[in-house]
Amino acid sequence: MKITDFLRPDLVLPQLRGHDKQSVLEELTEHLATHVPGLTRDHLLQVLLDREALASTAIGEGVAIPHGKLNSIDRLSACIGRSLGGVDFKSMDGHPTYIFVTLVAPEHSTGEHLKALARISRLFKDADFRTRLMAAPDAEEIYRLVSSEDSKY
């Protein structure tokens, strides 16, 4: 499984406007709901907020992977958002979060969902890759970097 199997260039937000967890999640869900059939903003937002209530999806090193499952979709979808200023997302390491990879999966896709989360986590653990991603000038370059890095594994 490759990240590019469930991420498209139009699902990259190079400059998130949100300055807190709620507004970032709202922005990401709005974008996903606009571009992915079967998603509604309010339902997706509630699913992500419910997941965040269990524990923050900020895994540290400036990365968060908000995720959830919905019965209204039939395939994995992801959206990448970047905050140049960083957001307090209650990360495990206590540092701001800059890169958000939002993953939504069909309700009954446990194995696929977990594989996708592992793939994202592995790719975004690389410090050099994160640095290049933060320096990318636009959505196209962010997608190209993800695609290129993803093809190495």
Secondary structure by P-SEA (a helix, b strand, c coil): ccccccccccccccccccccaaaaaaaaaaaaaaccccccaaaaaaaaaaaaaacccccccccccccccccccccccbbbbbbcccccccccccbbbcbbbbbbbccccaaaaaaaaaaaaaaaccaaaaaaaaacccaaaaaaaaaaaaaac
